Amino acid sequence: MRVELQAGCLAGVWAHDSQKSKGWLDNGDIEEALNAASHSGGDTLRRQSSGTVVPESFTHGISAQRVKWFQRGLQGGSVQQCDTFDRKAL
């Protein structure tokens, strides 16, 4: 799960840097990325497939975590902020 959340954060860093250097992302692109992050959380996927949520089975983090880590990378733009392995709480 930490690897998946870190990947989301790094995607946010990419979006931050890409926007800063090229300016080609608009608000709709960022909204779509946040929407994808929120819909790919273990809680959402599990609820859609079986109707029940079993947190112990999550391998991608919950939706709120995925959004949080993407936004962290997007806002900060720093790879150093993406160390999910150095955090006790995700």
FENURCOR-V886166 format. One record per pair of residues at least 12 apart in sequence whose ideal C-beta (glycine too) atoms are under 10 Angstrom apart, sorted by the first residue. I is the first residue (numbers start at 1). J is the second residue. D is the distance in whole Angstrom. If there is no record, write none. Layout:
i,j,d
I,J,D
I,J,D
//
This chain:
i,j,d
1,42,8
1,58,6
1,59,6
1,60,6
1,61,5
1,62,9
1,65,8
1,66,10
1,84,8
1,90,7
2,61,8
2,69,10
2,83,9
2,84,4
2,85,6
2,86,10
2,87,8
2,90,7
3,59,9
3,60,9
3,84,8
3,85,9
4,40,9
4,41,10
4,42,9
4,58,9
4,59,7
4,60,4
4,61,6
4,65,9
4,66,8
4,69,9
4,84,9
5,37,10
5,60,8
5,61,5
5,62,10
5,65,6
5,66,7
5,68,8
5,69,4
5,70,9
5,72,9
5,82,9
5,84,5
5,85,10
5,87,9
5,90,6
6,69,7
6,73,9
6,79,10
6,82,5
6,83,7
6,84,4
6,85,8
6,90,10
7,60,9
7,66,10
7,69,9
7,70,9
7,73,10
7,82,9
7,84,9
8,33,9
8,36,10
8,37,6
8,40,9
8,60,9
8,61,8
8,65,8
8,66,5
8,67,8
8,68,9
8,69,5
8,70,5
8,71,9
8,72,9
8,73,7
8,74,10
8,82,9
8,84,9
9,66,10
9,68,9
9,69,4
9,70,7
9,71,9
9,72,5
9,73,4
9,74,9
9,76,9
9,78,10
9,79,8
9,81,7
9,82,4
9,83,9
9,84,7
10,69,9
10,70,9
10,73,6
10,79,7
10,81,10
10,82,5
11,33,7
11,36,10
11,37,8
11,69,9
11,70,6
11,73,7
11,74,8
11,82,10
12,30,9
12,33,8
12,34,10
12,37,9
12,67,10
12,68,10
12,69,7
12,70,4
12,71,6
12,72,6
12,73,3
12,74,4
12,75,8
12,76,8
12,77,8
12,81,9
12,82,8
13,70,10
13,72,9
13,73,4
13,74,7
13,75,10
13,76,8
13,77,6
13,78,7
13,79,6
13,80,10
13,81,8
13,82,7
14,73,8
14,74,9
14,77,9
14,79,10
15,29,8
15,30,7
15,33,7
15,70,8
15,73,7
15,74,5
15,77,9
16,30,10
16,73,7
16,74,5
16,75,7
16,76,7
16,77,4
16,78,9
17,73,10
17,74,10
17,77,6
17,78,10
17,79,10
19,74,9
19,77,9
20,77,7
25,74,10
30,70,9
30,71,9
30,74,7
33,67,9
33,70,6
33,71,10
33,74,8
34,66,9
34,67,6
34,70,7
34,71,7
34,74,9
35,67,9
36,66,9
36,67,10
36,70,9
37,60,10
37,61,9
37,63,7
37,64,9
37,65,9
37,66,4
37,67,5
37,68,9
37,69,8
37,70,5
37,71,9
38,62,10
38,63,4
38,64,8
38,66,7
38,67,5
38,70,9
39,63,7
39,66,9
39,67,10
40,60,6
40,61,9
40,63,8
40,66,6
40,67,10
41,58,8
41,60,6
41,61,6
41,62,5
41,63,3
41,64,7
41,65,7
41,66,5
41,67,8
42,54,9
42,55,7
42,56,10
42,57,7
42,58,3
42,59,7
42,60,5
42,61,6
42,62,6
42,63,8
42,65,9
42,66,9
43,55,7
43,58,7
43,60,10
43,61,9
43,62,5
43,63,6
43,64,8
43,65,9
43,66,10
44,60,10
44,62,8
44,63,5
44,66,9
45,58,9
45,59,10
45,60,8
45,62,10
45,63,9
46,58,8
46,62,10
47,63,10
61,84,9
61,90,7
62,90,9
64,90,10
65,84,9
65,89,10
65,90,5
68,90,8
69,81,9
69,82,7
69,84,7
69,87,10
69,90,8
72,84,10
//
